[in-house]
Amino acid sequence: MTTSPRTVASGIAVLALIAAVGCASADLDATVQVSLRLPARVVCAAPPSDIKAQLFVSGMAHRYCDLVVGSDNSVTGECPNITARLDRVATLDYFIMDPAAHPAPWGASNPYRLLLAQATKTLALSKPTSDEIEVAFTDADFVAVDQCRDAPNTSEDTGVGPLTVDDFASGASPCDVDKDGTSNVEEKCATPATDPYA
């Protein structure tokens, strides 16, 4: 079963970038405020209370912001102190901390951070023209399975996360940890659910 990246999400996620009041410098600090809905294709993977969301902003030295996922499928939160002197990439991860990955391979966390879907968007911050910038994630911003990156392990030097993880299968995508061609979220959402690890 294959799914195009466009079918992973539904609706639009809006990020509002709020700059420090009265600050016109390109070096200003900003806060990315997030208000969106869980994508329908992700909701089936687990109860909303189990699904987690994090926002990573490139160039911010391993910075990530935990977002709050509500029982009504809302996702809210903010990422403060983002320096706005250059364009940055915002990476939005939906994942679960999955205890089903048992026994986990040596070195892998248990419960395992199982990536369900990932979206990226460039934040135009090199020359901000306003102290409030809205950025919309659409279905087209969700990346293909083989383009998912391991955002928590992004290199401070390059600002790029690995495209592969070796916990369950050598050279596997973070979005397909058993490297069987069916994404983690597809396996979790199958009826009946299949094992994303084997």
Secondary structure as the mmCIF struct_conf table of DSSP 4:
data_model
#
loop_
_struct_conf.conf_type_id
_struct_conf.id
_struct_conf.beg_label_comp_id
_struct_conf.beg_label_asym_id
_struct_conf.beg_label_seq_id
_struct_conf.end_label_comp_id
_struct_conf.end_label_asym_id
_struct_conf.end_label_seq_id
HELX_RH_3T_P HELX_RH_3T_P1 PRO A 5 THR A 7
BEND BEND1 VAL A 8 VAL A 8
BEND BEND2 GLY A 11 GLY A 11
STRN STRN1 ALA A 13 ALA A 19
HELX_LH_PP_P HELX_LH_PP_P1 ALA A 20 ALA A 20
TURN_TY1_P TURN_TY1_P1 VAL A 21 GLY A 22
BEND BEND3 SER A 25 SER A 25
TURN_TY1_P TURN_TY1_P2 ALA A 26 ASP A 27
STRN STRN2 ASP A 29 ARG A 37
HELX_RH_AL_P HELX_RH_AL_P1 ALA A 40 VAL A 43
TURN_TY1_P TURN_TY1_P3 CYS A 44 ALA A 45
BEND BEND4 ALA A 46 ALA A 46
TURN_TY1_P TURN_TY1_P4 PRO A 48 ASP A 50
STRN STRN3 ILE A 51 VAL A 57
TURN_TY1_P TURN_TY1_P5 SER A 58 GLY A 59
BEND BEND5 MET A 60 HIS A 62
STRN STRN4 TYR A 64 VAL A 69
HELX_LH_PP_P HELX_LH_PP_P2 GLY A 70 GLY A 70
TURN_TY1_P TURN_TY1_P6 SER A 71 ASP A 72
BEND BEND6 ASN A 73 ASN A 73
STRN STRN5 SER A 74 THR A 83
BEND BEND7 ARG A 85 LEU A 86
STRN STRN6 ARG A 88 ASP A 98
TURN_TY1_P TURN_TY1_P7 PRO A 99 ALA A 100
BEND BEND8 ALA A 101 ALA A 101
BEND BEND9 PRO A 103 PRO A 103
HELX_LH_PP_P HELX_LH_PP_P3 ALA A 104 PRO A 105
TURN_TY1_P TURN_TY1_P8 TRP A 106 GLY A 107
BEND BEND10 ALA A 108 ALA A 108
BEND BEND11 ASN A 110 PRO A 111
STRN STRN7 TYR A 112 LEU A 123
BEND BEND12 SER A 126 LYS A 127
BEND BEND13 THR A 129 ASP A 131
STRN STRN8 GLU A 132 PHE A 137
HELX_RH_3T_P HELX_RH_3T_P2 ASP A 139 ASP A 141
STRN STRN9 PHE A 142 PHE A 142
HELX_LH_PP_P HELX_LH_PP_P4 VAL A 143 ALA A 144
HELX_RH_3T_P HELX_RH_3T_P3 VAL A 145 GLN A 147
HELX_RH_3T_P HELX_RH_3T_P4 ALA A 151 ASN A 153
TURN_TY1_P TURN_TY1_P9 GLU A 156 THR A 158
BEND BEND14 LEU A 163 LEU A 163
STRN STRN10 VAL A 165 VAL A 165
BEND BEND15 ASP A 167 ALA A 169
TURN_TY1_P TURN_TY1_P10 SER A 170 GLY A 171
STRN STRN11 ALA A 172 SER A 173
TURN_TY1_P TURN_TY1_P11 PRO A 174 CYS A 175
STRN STRN12 ASP A 176 ASP A 176
TURN_TY1_P TURN_TY1_P12 VAL A 177 ASP A 178
BEND BEND16 ASP A 180 THR A 182
HELX_RH_AL_P HELX_RH_AL_P2 ASN A 184 CYS A 189
BEND BEND17 ALA A 190 PRO A 192
TURN_TY1_P TURN_TY1_P13 PRO A 196 TYR A 197
#
